[in-house]
């Protein structure tokens, strides 16, 4: 396991690369702010090599949870505004559902990519992601993988 000083040094290198307009490195940004993590989530849209820190992974996860909650609340509001006797689904809830479905299609690739990079930071191959597809247990496995500590050997997934 690396020291905190190594993490701060890598943060400085990554910040300098981003400020210089260069492509973000394969190395994770430890203690990433929400803005850094979400920007990197979309900047590395389909990048399955390299590593992602826990903060990068969890901020991206939080973004998706917030969007899901907003969509769910929007659907319920649209249904309640239509009244109890209106046929379900209402036009408003259908529109929100379509927009949410498009969002899901847009973020499925970066979500899998950030998860695979998170596994790399824990020194696991990306194929371990397939365990999250197991019904019921897969969600628990995904959370466990998400909280695993970084491992120095995970550097083997970085590109030179």
PyMOL commands that set and color helices and strands:
alter all, ss='L'
color gray80, all
select helices_A, chain A and resi 4-19+34-43+54-82+91-121+126-133+137-147+152-157
alter helices_A, ss='H'
color red, helices_A
deselect
rebuild
show_as cartoon
